Amino acid sequence: MNMSQDGDERNRRNASFANIHASKSYQPMANPDDPLVQRPPRGPKGPLPGPNYIGLPGRTAIVQGQVFLVAVILIAQLWLITDALYELLSGHASTVGWLALVSLTGFVLALVITFWPRRRIEES
């Protein structure tokens, strides 16, 4: 294929692409199986917040507190695993079980911190 044929083919593709987009009936879809998107309800000053969060004072503070507490628990768990590996490699395997129990407790606490306030907010 020579250079002029490449150019002709490219022009033909661009023309058909332009014709498709010029028609009013064509709407591009990323995934045809996706449900139709509905606009959020609008108030006098613009879109309203999501469901169950209208006028909820302190929501940002609650989320920031959750993130901070889970980050502290994560750092503590990293320290615990480091200490457990040190104890295991040093031959003091008797304390590894206790360290694993404390780490599991931290994991459960992080799950409670993450999911419990969301459930209470959705109930109200």
Backbone bond lengths (Angstrom), bond angles and torsions (degrees), N, CA, C in turn:
res aa  C-N    CA-C-N  psi(-1)  N-CA   C-N-CA  omega(-1)  CA-C   N-CA-C  phi
1 M - - - 1.443 - - 1.526 107.69 -
2 N 1.321 117.26 129.46 1.465 118.75 -178.63 1.530 110.71 -91.93
3 M 1.327 115.73 -179.76 1.467 121.23 -173.73 1.529 112.50 -65.94
4 S 1.341 118.59 -36.12 1.461 120.40 -178.17 1.532 110.39 -70.07
5 Q 1.330 117.02 -34.86 1.459 119.53 177.66 1.512 111.23 -68.51
6 D 1.349 117.73 -36.75 1.464 120.61 175.80 1.521 110.72 -61.56
7 G 1.330 115.85 -44.09 1.458 120.40 179.98 1.518 111.72 -64.90
8 D 1.342 117.71 -40.20 1.462 121.23 179.16 1.529 110.85 -64.33
9 E 1.327 115.55 -43.36 1.474 119.98 179.10 1.530 110.63 -62.40
10 R 1.316 117.27 -43.91 1.461 122.23 179.83 1.531 110.03 -63.05
11 N 1.335 118.04 -42.87 1.465 121.40 179.16 1.525 111.02 -64.03
12 R 1.342 117.41 -39.48 1.460 121.03 178.38 1.536 110.93 -63.27
13 R 1.347 116.46 -43.62 1.466 119.98 178.92 1.526 111.25 -64.23
14 N 1.338 117.62 -43.34 1.452 121.25 179.51 1.524 111.42 -63.97
15 A 1.324 117.34 -37.65 1.464 120.80 179.44 1.525 110.67 -66.38
16 S 1.339 117.46 -43.76 1.460 119.38 179.66 1.525 110.74 -67.44
17 F 1.324 117.35 -35.32 1.466 121.16 177.46 1.525 109.96 -64.73
18 A 1.341 117.28 -42.55 1.461 121.53 179.34 1.519 110.64 -65.43
19 N 1.342 117.93 -37.92 1.464 120.79 179.30 1.520 111.59 -65.56
20 I 1.310 116.44 -39.32 1.466 120.11 178.89 1.519 109.97 -63.88
21 H 1.323 117.66 -45.32 1.458 121.04 -177.93 1.526 112.62 -73.97
22 A 1.326 117.93 -21.19 1.454 120.44 179.15 1.529 111.19 -76.94
23 S 1.320 117.66 -25.12 1.462 119.75 -179.52 1.526 109.44 -72.24
24 K 1.313 115.89 146.05 1.470 121.68 -176.64 1.519 112.00 -75.83
25 S 1.316 118.79 -22.32 1.463 121.23 -173.93 1.524 113.12 -82.43
26 Y 1.315 118.20 -13.58 1.467 120.23 -176.16 1.521 110.04 -83.96
27 Q 1.335 116.61 126.19 1.457 121.97 173.40 1.516 107.53 -129.64
28 P 1.336 117.48 118.63 1.470 118.68 -179.71 1.522 110.54 -67.04
29 M 1.337 115.86 140.71 1.459 122.05 178.87 1.511 109.01 -131.87
30 A 1.306 115.80 132.29 1.452 119.63 177.00 1.523 109.89 -73.10
31 N 1.322 116.60 -42.73 1.448 121.64 179.88 1.524 107.77 -142.14
32 P 1.313 119.06 110.89 1.467 120.50 -176.38 1.524 113.39 -62.81
33 D 1.340 118.59 -20.09 1.459 121.01 -178.36 1.518 113.08 -84.11
34 D 1.341 118.03 -8.08 1.457 120.60 179.52 1.518 110.71 -66.31
35 P 1.346 117.44 143.96 1.464 118.64 176.08 1.529 110.20 -70.09
36 L 1.314 116.14 159.18 1.451 120.31 178.70 1.532 109.66 -66.18
37 V 1.305 115.99 140.81 1.456 121.50 -179.53 1.514 108.39 -87.79
38 Q 1.342 115.88 132.50 1.455 120.34 178.54 1.521 109.08 -106.41
39 R 1.316 115.30 141.82 1.454 119.92 178.23 1.528 109.43 -68.73
40 P 1.348 117.69 146.53 1.456 119.64 176.74 1.528 110.29 -68.37
41 P 1.330 116.70 153.76 1.469 118.38 178.92 1.524 110.57 -62.85
42 R 1.333 115.81 144.48 1.461 120.63 -177.03 1.525 109.83 -109.33
43 G 1.313 114.87 139.20 1.447 122.12 173.40 1.515 109.35 -103.84
44 P 1.323 117.51 -170.20 1.463 119.39 -179.28 1.528 113.40 -66.82
45 K 1.335 117.86 -22.88 1.464 121.17 -177.65 1.522 113.11 -109.49
46 G 1.315 118.30 8.96 1.454 120.54 178.96 1.518 111.82 129.62
47 P 1.348 117.63 -163.53 1.474 120.45 -177.96 1.527 111.79 -63.41
48 L 1.328 115.46 141.62 1.459 121.35 176.98 1.529 109.79 -82.01
49 P 1.340 117.67 156.67 1.473 119.53 177.42 1.523 111.24 -65.32
50 G 1.325 115.34 171.04 1.454 121.34 -179.60 1.514 112.69 -63.89
51 P 1.334 116.90 174.12 1.467 120.81 -177.07 1.519 111.71 -64.03
52 N 1.332 115.66 144.84 1.468 124.96 176.24 1.523 113.91 66.75
53 Y 1.313 118.49 5.88 1.458 119.97 179.66 1.526 112.03 -117.29
54 I 1.320 117.80 7.75 1.454 120.31 -178.44 1.518 109.23 -66.60
55 G 1.311 116.33 118.29 1.458 121.61 177.02 1.509 114.79 70.96
56 L 1.318 119.13 20.77 1.456 120.60 -179.02 1.528 109.06 -80.02
57 P 1.324 118.32 105.88 1.457 119.49 -178.34 1.522 110.93 -75.45
58 G 1.311 116.56 140.20 1.454 121.07 174.81 1.510 115.28 81.65
59 R 1.316 118.87 12.19 1.468 120.54 -179.51 1.528 111.11 -61.34
60 T 1.339 117.04 -40.93 1.463 120.72 179.42 1.521 110.74 -64.15
61 A 1.312 116.86 -40.69 1.468 120.60 179.21 1.528 111.29 -64.54
62 I 1.317 116.61 -37.39 1.465 120.20 179.14 1.529 110.00 -64.59
63 V 1.330 116.95 -46.10 1.462 120.87 -178.73 1.524 110.59 -65.74
64 Q 1.333 117.99 -41.60 1.464 120.48 178.57 1.526 111.05 -63.93
65 G 1.321 117.42 -38.42 1.466 120.57 176.06 1.518 111.72 -64.37
66 Q 1.330 116.80 -40.55 1.462 120.25 177.33 1.520 110.92 -61.56
67 V 1.323 116.41 -46.00 1.466 120.38 -178.41 1.529 110.04 -62.83
68 F 1.323 117.16 -42.80 1.460 120.51 -179.59 1.524 111.42 -63.27
69 L 1.331 117.73 -47.54 1.466 120.30 -178.57 1.529 112.21 -64.68
70 V 1.321 117.05 -41.09 1.464 119.73 179.00 1.533 110.11 -66.91
71 A 1.335 118.09 -35.32 1.466 120.73 177.27 1.527 110.74 -66.09
72 V 1.323 117.65 -40.43 1.472 120.42 177.91 1.533 109.92 -64.45
73 I 1.334 117.22 -41.86 1.467 120.56 178.25 1.527 110.23 -63.93
74 L 1.326 117.40 -39.79 1.465 120.72 178.39 1.530 111.09 -62.24
75 I 1.315 117.17 -44.40 1.465 120.54 178.57 1.531 110.16 -62.79
76 A 1.334 116.54 -40.95 1.467 119.59 178.04 1.533 110.67 -63.92
77 Q 1.327 117.29 -38.45 1.461 119.73 179.07 1.526 111.45 -68.37
78 L 1.315 117.17 -35.99 1.467 119.07 175.28 1.528 111.13 -63.44
79 W 1.322 116.23 -40.90 1.464 119.47 176.99 1.536 110.20 -64.72
80 L 1.344 116.95 -41.55 1.464 120.65 179.80 1.529 111.78 -62.57
81 I 1.313 118.00 -41.79 1.468 118.86 -179.57 1.528 110.45 -69.51
82 T 1.328 116.31 -35.08 1.470 118.96 176.43 1.522 110.55 -63.93
83 D 1.327 115.71 -44.49 1.469 120.02 179.52 1.531 110.87 -66.19
84 A 1.340 116.95 -39.16 1.467 120.03 179.40 1.525 111.33 -64.51
85 L 1.312 117.58 -41.22 1.469 119.84 177.47 1.520 111.35 -65.73
86 Y 1.324 117.13 -38.92 1.459 120.66 177.98 1.529 110.39 -63.13
87 E 1.338 116.41 -45.08 1.468 120.60 179.37 1.527 110.85 -64.84
88 L 1.316 117.05 -41.14 1.466 120.33 -179.35 1.527 111.42 -65.38
89 L 1.324 116.85 -43.91 1.462 120.14 -179.88 1.523 112.61 -73.54
90 S 1.335 117.44 -20.65 1.467 121.21 177.37 1.524 111.82 -83.54
91 G 1.321 117.37 -10.22 1.457 120.49 179.22 1.519 113.04 93.79
92 H 1.312 119.15 10.41 1.469 123.11 178.67 1.522 109.06 -102.76
93 A 1.291 117.07 65.93 1.460 121.96 -174.05 1.521 113.10 -73.38
94 S 1.321 118.83 -9.14 1.467 120.76 -177.38 1.531 111.92 -68.78
95 T 1.327 119.31 -28.28 1.462 121.18 -178.26 1.529 113.30 -89.83
96 V 1.323 117.73 -8.42 1.463 120.58 -177.14 1.527 110.83 -65.76
97 G 1.305 117.79 -37.42 1.470 121.57 179.05 1.517 111.69 -61.85
98 W 1.328 116.90 -43.38 1.463 120.57 178.64 1.526 111.03 -65.83
99 L 1.324 116.74 -39.41 1.460 119.78 178.63 1.535 110.95 -66.23
100 A 1.324 117.11 -37.77 1.467 120.39 176.62 1.525 110.76 -65.44
101 L 1.332 117.65 -38.34 1.465 121.69 178.53 1.531 110.74 -64.74
102 V 1.329 116.80 -42.91 1.465 120.34 178.15 1.527 110.09 -65.27
103 S 1.326 117.67 -39.69 1.458 121.08 178.40 1.532 111.02 -64.80
104 L 1.326 117.49 -40.93 1.458 121.48 176.74 1.525 110.69 -63.64
105 T 1.315 117.51 -40.05 1.457 121.74 176.61 1.532 110.63 -61.22
106 G 1.323 117.30 -42.89 1.459 121.06 176.96 1.519 112.16 -62.93
107 F 1.329 116.81 -38.40 1.459 121.01 178.01 1.524 111.03 -64.04
108 V 1.322 116.90 -45.27 1.465 121.10 178.96 1.527 109.87 -63.92
109 L 1.313 117.56 -41.12 1.456 121.67 178.36 1.533 110.87 -62.91
110 A 1.325 117.46 -40.37 1.461 120.85 177.86 1.533 110.86 -64.41
111 L 1.335 118.11 -38.54 1.465 120.58 176.44 1.521 111.45 -64.68
112 V 1.338 116.69 -41.44 1.463 120.46 178.77 1.525 109.96 -63.77
113 I 1.319 117.62 -44.28 1.469 121.26 179.61 1.523 110.76 -62.74
114 T 1.307 117.36 -35.75 1.458 120.91 -177.51 1.523 112.42 -74.94
115 F 1.327 118.76 -44.23 1.459 120.94 -170.58 1.520 115.26 -99.98
116 W 1.315 120.79 -25.18 1.461 121.49 -174.47 1.521 113.01 -66.15
117 P 1.348 120.50 -48.28 1.472 118.19 179.26 1.525 113.16 -63.46
118 R 1.319 118.78 -33.76 1.465 120.99 179.53 1.521 109.79 -63.32
119 R 1.322 117.68 -41.42 1.453 120.81 179.83 1.526 110.63 -64.40
120 R 1.333 116.67 -41.01 1.463 119.96 179.81 1.515 111.40 -66.95
121 I 1.342 117.27 -35.71 1.466 119.84 179.32 1.524 110.07 -68.60
122 E 1.333 117.31 -41.58 1.457 120.77 -178.19 1.524 112.14 -69.42
123 E 1.339 117.87 -25.97 1.452 121.01 177.93 1.525 111.67 -73.28
124 S 1.323 117.65 -31.83 1.467 119.83 -176.06 1.500 112.78 -80.86
